[in-house]
Amino acid sequence: MFDKLVKINCYSKNKILRQAAGNLLEKFYCCEINCTEIDKSVLFAHHARGCTIAASKICANVVIYQNVTIGSNLRFNKVSNQWENVGVPIIGKNVVIADGAKILGPIIIGENSVVAAGAIITKDMPANSVAYGVNQFKPKDANYDLVYNSKMINFEKIIEANNKLIAKFSGKK
């Protein structure tokens, strides 16, 4: 049902259907998706639970995890009586945005990059980078995919790793 609602919300020409789908996404998944342009290949992990997505453009093969905010970083200048920092982000191709990341303002996130869990980004991010903390960037290691790869790990391997960690915590070998 989630994927169908996203398609209607993002691509339908019918304003009433888009609004209805948007309302249902908020009600059932606690997410809001409003983009000027969004590629049909964009993936939302965990049904975009807790996400607020307002972007100028989200390009192909972007993966967005839960509790992500993409939106504005407006301010009103009382002296000039003008709004400043107007606009919302552009997310380049093949970007992964991890849990709880915040991407705010009229900025560009470069292609093939990863925005780490909990990162707060308010400045342009170079392509092939990893963003972490507050506006911190480092080059992405081309030998690794972080957070997401289409060949996802077998669930049994995760359970096995968790059981080993529990044993370690419990003092067992």
KOLPAZA-644825 format. One record per residue: chain; residue in one letter; x negated, y negated, z negated of N, C-alpha, C in turn. Coordinates in steps of 0.2 Angstrom, whole numbers, plus 5000, padded with zeros to 4 digits. Example, Ala and Ser with C-alpha at 12.3 -4.5 7.8 and 13.67 -1.06 7.14 Angstrom:
BAVEX   kette   rest   n_c1   n_c2   n_c3   ca_c1   ca_c2   ca_c3   c_c1   c_c2   c_c3
BAVEX       A      A   4934   5028   4961    4938    5022    4961   4934   5016   4961
BAVEX       A      S   4936   5011   4965    4932    5005    4964   4936   5000   4961
***
This chain:
BAVEX   kette   rest   n_c1   n_c2   n_c3   ca_c1   ca_c2   ca_c3   c_c1   c_c2   c_c3
BAVEX       A      M   4996   5006   5000    5000    5000    5000   4996   4994   5000
BAVEX       A      F   4990   4994   4996    4986    4988    4996   4983   4986   5003
BAVEX       A      D   4981   4990   5007    4978    4989    5013   4983   4986   5018
BAVEX       A      K   4989   4988   5017    4995    4986    5021   4996   4979   5019
BAVEX       A      L   4997   4977   5013    4998    4971    5010   4993   4966   5012
BAVEX       A      V   4986   4968   5012    4981    4963    5014   4982   4962   5022
BAVEX       A      K   4983   4967   5026    4984    4965    5033   4989   4960   5034
BAVEX       A      I   4995   4961   5031    5001    4956    5032   4999   4949   5029
BAVEX       A      N   4996   4949   5023    4994    4943    5020   4989   4939   5024
BAVEX       A      C   4984   4943   5027    4978    4939    5031   4980   4938   5038
BAVEX       A      Y   4984   4942   5041    4984    4942    5049   4991   4941   5052
BAVEX       A      S   4996   4942   5048    5003    4941    5051   5004   4934   5053
BAVEX       A      K   5007   4933   5059    5009    4927    5061   5015   4924   5058
BAVEX       A      N   5019   4928   5054    5025    4927    5051   5024   4924   5044
BAVEX       A      K   5025   4917   5043    5023    4914    5037   5027   4917   5031
BAVEX       A      I   5033   4919   5032    5037    4922    5027   5034   4929   5024
BAVEX       A      L   5033   4933   5029    5030    4939    5028   5023   4938   5024
BAVEX       A      R   5019   4934   5027    5012    4932    5023   5013   4930   5016
BAVEX       A      Q   5018   4926   5015    5020    4924    5008   5022   4930   5004
BAVEX       A      A   5026   4934   5006    5029    4940    5002   5023   4944   5001
BAVEX       A      A   5019   4946   5006    5013    4950    5005   5009   4947   4999
BAVEX       A      G   5007   4941   5000    5003    4937    4995   5006   4938   4988
BAVEX       A      N   5013   4937   4987    5016    4938    4981   5015   4945   4978
BAVEX       A      L   5016   4950   4982    5015    4957    4980   5008   4958   4978
BAVEX       A      L   5003   4956   4982    4996    4957    4980   4995   4954   4973
BAVEX       A      E   4997   4948   4972    4997    4945    4965   5000   4949   4959
BAVEX       A      K   5006   4951   4961    5010    4955    4956   5007   4962   4954
BAVEX       A      F   5005   4966   4960    5003    4973    4959   4995   4973   4958
BAVEX       A      Y   4991   4969   4960    4984    4969    4960   4980   4964   4957
BAVEX       A      C   4984   4959   4955    4981    4953    4951   4976   4949   4956
BAVEX       A      C   4977   4949   4962    4973    4946    4967   4976   4941   4972
BAVEX       A      E   4972   4936   4974    4975    4931    4979   4970   4931   4984
BAVEX       A      I   4972   4931   4990    4967    4931    4996   4970   4926   5001
BAVEX       A      N   4966   4920   5002    4968    4915    5006   4962   4913   5010
BAVEX       A      C   4961   4915   5016    4955    4913    5020   4957   4910   5027
BAVEX       A      T   4953   4905   5029    4955    4902    5036   4953   4908   5041
BAVEX       A      E   4948   4911   5040    4946    4917    5045   4943   4923   5040
BAVEX       A      I   4946   4929   5042    4943    4935    5038   4943   4940   5043
BAVEX       A      D   4937   4944   5044    4937    4949    5048   4941   4955   5046
BAVEX       A      K   4943   4959   5050    4947    4965    5048   4943   4971   5045
BAVEX       A      S   4937   4970   5046    4932    4976    5043   4931   4974   5036
BAVEX       A      V   4933   4969   5033    4931    4967    5026   4934   4972   5021
BAVEX       A      L   4930   4975   5016    4932    4980    5012   4933   4977   5005
BAVEX       A      F   4938   4979   5001    4939    4977    4994   4939   4983   4990
BAVEX       A      A   4934   4983   4986    4933    4989    4981   4938   4988   4976
BAVEX       A      H   4941   4993   4973    4946    4994    4968   4952   4989   4969
BAVEX       A      H   4954   4989   4975    4960    4985    4977   4959   4978   4975
BAVEX       A      A   4953   4975   4975    4952    4968    4974   4955   4966   4967
BAVEX       A      R   4956   4970   4962    4959    4968    4956   4955   4962   4953
BAVEX       A      G   4959   4957   4951    4957    4952    4948   4953   4947   4952
BAVEX       A      C   4953   4948   4959    4950    4943    4963   4954   4937   4965
BAVEX       A      T   4951   4931   4966    4954    4925    4969   4949   4924   4975
BAVEX       A      I   4951   4924   4981    4947    4923    4987   4950   4918   4991
BAVEX       A      A   4947   4912   4991    4948    4907    4995   4942   4905   4999
BAVEX       A      A   4942   4907   5005    4935    4906    5009   4937   4903   5016
BAVEX       A      S   4932   4899   5019    4933    4896    5026   4932   4902   5030
BAVEX       A      K   4928   4907   5029    4927    4912    5034   4923   4918   5030
BAVEX       A      I   4926   4924   5031    4922    4930    5029   4921   4935   5035
BAVEX       A      C   4915   4936   5036    4913    4939    5042   4913   4947   5041
BAVEX       A      A   4911   4950   5047    4912    4957    5047   4907   4961   5042
BAVEX       A      N   4910   4967   5040    4907    4972    5035   4905   4969   5028
BAVEX       A      V   4909   4964   5026    4908    4962    5019   4912   4966   5015
BAVEX       A      V   4909   4968   5009    4912    4972    5003   4912   4967   4997
BAVEX       A      I   4918   4967   4994    4920    4963    4989   4923   4967   4983
BAVEX       A      Y   4919   4967   4977    4921    4971    4972   4926   4967   4967
BAVEX       A      Q   4928   4970   4962    4933    4967    4957   4931   4961   4954
BAVEX       A      N   4936   4957   4952    4935    4951    4948   4930   4946   4951
BAVEX       A      V   4930   4946   4957    4926    4941    4961   4930   4934   4962
BAVEX       A      T   4927   4929   4962    4930    4922    4963   4926   4919   4969
BAVEX       A      I   4930   4918   4974    4927    4914    4980   4931   4908   4981
BAVEX       A      G   4929   4902   4980    4933    4896    4980   4930   4889   4980
BAVEX       A      S   4934   4884   4978    4931    4877    4979   4927   4875   4973
BAVEX       A      N   4924   4870   4973    4920    4867    4968   4921   4859   4969
BAVEX       A      L   4927   4857   4969    4929    4850    4971   4927   4846   4965
BAVEX       A      R   4926   4839   4966    4926    4834    4961   4928   4828   4964
BAVEX       A      F   4931   4824   4960    4934    4817    4962   4930   4812   4959
BAVEX       A      N   4927   4808   4964    4923    4802    4962   4928   4796   4960
BAVEX       A      K   4928   4794   4954    4933    4788    4952   4930   4782   4955
BAVEX       A      V   4923   4781   4956    4921    4775    4958   4923   4774   4965
BAVEX       A      S   4921   4779   4970    4923    4778    4977   4930   4780   4978
BAVEX       A      N   4934   4783   4973    4941    4785    4974   4941   4790   4980
BAVEX       A      Q   4936   4795   4980    4936    4800    4985   4934   4807   4982
BAVEX       A      W   4937   4812   4986    4935    4819    4984   4928   4820   4987
BAVEX       A      E   4924   4824   4983    4918    4826    4985   4917   4834   4985
BAVEX       A      N   4912   4836   4989    4911    4844    4989   4917   4848   4991
BAVEX       A      V   4920   4845   4996    4926    4848    4999   4925   4854   5003
BAVEX       A      G   4928   4859   5003    4928    4865    5007   4926   4871   5002
BAVEX       A      V   4927   4877   5006    4926    4883    5002   4921   4887   5006
BAVEX       A      P   4918   4893   5003    4912    4896    5006   4913   4900   5013
BAVEX       A      I   4908   4901   5016    4908    4905    5022   4903   4911   5020
BAVEX       A      I   4906   4917   5020    4902    4923    5019   4900   4927   5025
BAVEX       A      G   4893   4927   5026    4890    4930    5032   4891   4938   5033
BAVEX       A      K   4889   4940   5038    4890    4948    5040   4886   4952   5035
BAVEX       A      N   4889   4958   5033    4886    4963    5029   4884   4961   5022
BAVEX       A      V   4888   4956   5019    4886    4954    5012   4890   4958   5008
BAVEX       A      V   4887   4960   5002    4890    4964    4996   4891   4959   4991
BAVEX       A      I   4897   4958   4988    4898    4954    4982   4900   4958   4976
BAVEX       A      A   4896   4959   4971    4897    4963    4966   4902   4960   4961
BAVEX       A      D   4904   4965   4956    4909    4963    4951   4907   4957   4947
BAVEX       A      G   4913   4953   4947    4913    4946    4943   4909   4941   4946
BAVEX       A      A   4906   4941   4952    4902    4936    4955   4907   4930   4956
BAVEX       A      K   4904   4924   4956    4908    4918    4958   4904   4914   4963
BAVEX       A      I   4907   4913   4969    4904    4909    4974   4908   4903   4976
BAVEX       A      L   4906   4897   4974    4910    4891    4974   4907   4885   4978
BAVEX       A      G   4912   4882   4982    4910    4876    4986   4909   4877   4993
BAVEX       A      P   4907   4872   4997    4906    4872    5004   4899   4875   5005
BAVEX       A      I   4898   4881   5004    4892    4884    5005   4892   4890   5010
BAVEX       A      I   4886   4892   5012    4885    4898    5016   4881   4903   5013
BAVEX       A      I   4884   4909   5013    4880    4915    5010   4878   4919   5016
BAVEX       A      G   4871   4919   5017    4868    4922    5023   4869   4929   5023
BAVEX       A      E   4869   4932   5030    4870    4939    5031   4865   4943   5028
BAVEX       A      N   4868   4950   5027    4864    4955    5024   4861   4954   5017
BAVEX       A      S   4865   4950   5013    4863    4948    5007   4868   4952   5002
BAVEX       A      V   4866   4951   4995    4869    4954    4990   4870   4949   4984
BAVEX       A      V   4876   4948   4982    4877    4943    4976   4878   4948   4970
BAVEX       A      A   4874   4948   4966    4874    4952    4960   4880   4951   4955
BAVEX       A      A   4881   4956   4951    4887    4956    4947   4886   4950   4942
BAVEX       A      G   4891   4946   4941    4891    4940    4937   4887   4934   4939
BAVEX       A      A   4884   4934   4945    4881    4929    4948   4886   4923   4949
BAVEX       A      I   4883   4917   4948    4887    4911    4950   4883   4907   4955
BAVEX       A      I   4886   4906   4961    4882    4903    4967   4886   4897   4969
BAVEX       A      T   4882   4891   4969    4885    4885    4971   4881   4882   4977
BAVEX       A      K   4876   4885   4979    4871    4883    4984   4871   4888   4990
BAVEX       A      D   4869   4885   4996    4868    4890    5001   4863   4895   4999
BAVEX       A      M   4864   4901   5002    4860    4907    5000   4857   4910   5007
BAVEX       A      P   4850   4910   5007    4847    4913    5013   4849   4920   5015
BAVEX       A      A   4849   4921   5021    4850    4928    5024   4845   4933   5020
BAVEX       A      N   4847   4939   5020    4843    4945    5017   4840   4943   5010
BAVEX       A      S   4845   4941   5006    4843    4939    4999   4847   4943   4994
BAVEX       A      V   4845   4943   4988    4849    4945    4982   4850   4939   4978
BAVEX       A      A   4856   4937   4976    4857    4932    4972   4859   4934   4965
BAVEX       A      Y   4857   4931   4960    4858    4933    4953   4858   4927   4948
BAVEX       A      G   4860   4928   4942    4861    4922    4938   4864   4916   4941
BAVEX       A      V   4862   4910   4939    4865    4904    4942   4860   4902   4947
BAVEX       A      N   4862   4902   4954    4859    4900    4959   4852   4902   4960
BAVEX       A      Q   4850   4908   4958    4844    4911    4958   4844   4916   4964
BAVEX       A      F   4839   4916   4969    4838    4920    4974   4831   4924   4975
BAVEX       A      K   4831   4930   4977    4825    4933    4979   4826   4937   4986
BAVEX       A      P   4820   4938   4989    4821    4942    4995   4824   4949   4994
BAVEX       A      K   4828   4952   4998    4831    4958    4998   4826   4963   5000
BAVEX       A      D   4825   4969   4997    4821    4974    4999   4824   4978   5004
BAVEX       A      A   4821   4978   5010    4824    4981    5016   4825   4989   5016
BAVEX       A      N   4821   4992   5011    4822    4999    5010   4827   5001   5006
BAVEX       A      Y   4831   4996   5003    4837    4998    4998   4843   4995   5000
BAVEX       A      D   4849   4998   4999    4855    4995    4999   4857   4995   4992
BAVEX       A      L   4859   4989   4990    4861    4988    4983   4869   4988   4982
BAVEX       A      V   4871   4991   4977    4879    4992    4975   4883   4996   4980
BAVEX       A      Y   4882   4995   4987    4886    4998    4992   4882   5001   4997
BAVEX       A      N   4884   5007   5000    4882    5010    5006   4887   5015   5008
BAVEX       A      S   4889   5015   5015    4894    5019    5017   4894   5026   5016
BAVEX       A      K   4888   5028   5014    4887    5035    5012   4887   5036   5005
BAVEX       A      M   4892   5034   5002    4893    5034    4994   4891   5040   4991
BAVEX       A      I   4888   5040   4985    4886    5045    4981   4892   5050   4979
BAVEX       A      N   4890   5056   4979    4895    5062    4977   4897   5060   4970
BAVEX       A      F   4903   5061   4969    4906    5059    4962   4903   5064   4957
BAVEX       A      E   4902   5070   4959    4899    5075    4954   4892   5073   4952
BAVEX       A      K   4888   5070   4956    4882    5068    4954   4882   5062   4949
BAVEX       A      I   4887   5058   4949    4888    5053    4944   4890   5056   4938
BAVEX       A      I   4894   5061   4938    4896    5064    4931   4890   5068   4928
BAVEX       A      E   4886   5071   4932    4880    5074    4930   4875   5069   4927
BAVEX       A      A   4874   5063   4930    4870    5058    4927   4873   5055   4921
BAVEX       A      N   4879   5054   4920    4883    5052    4914   4882   5057   4909
BAVEX       A      N   4882   5063   4910    4882    5069    4905   4874   5069   4902
BAVEX       A      K   4869   5068   4907    4862    5067    4904   4861   5061   4900
BAVEX       A      L   4864   5056   4902    4864    5050    4898   4867   5051   4891
BAVEX       A      I   4873   5054   4891    4876    5055    4884   4872   5060   4880
BAVEX       A      A   4869   5065   4883    4864    5069    4879   4858   5066   4877
BAVEX       A      K   4856   5061   4881    4850    5057    4878   4852   5053   4872
BAVEX       A      F   4858   5050   4873    4860    5045    4868   4862   5049   4861
BAVEX       A      S   4864   5055   4862    4866    5060    4856   4859   5063   4853
BAVEX       A      G   4853   5062   4857    4847    5065    4854   4846   5072   4856
BAVEX       A      K   4850   5074   4861    4849    5081    4864   4845   5081   4870
BAVEX       A      K   4841   5087   4872    4837    5087    4878   4840   5090   4883
***
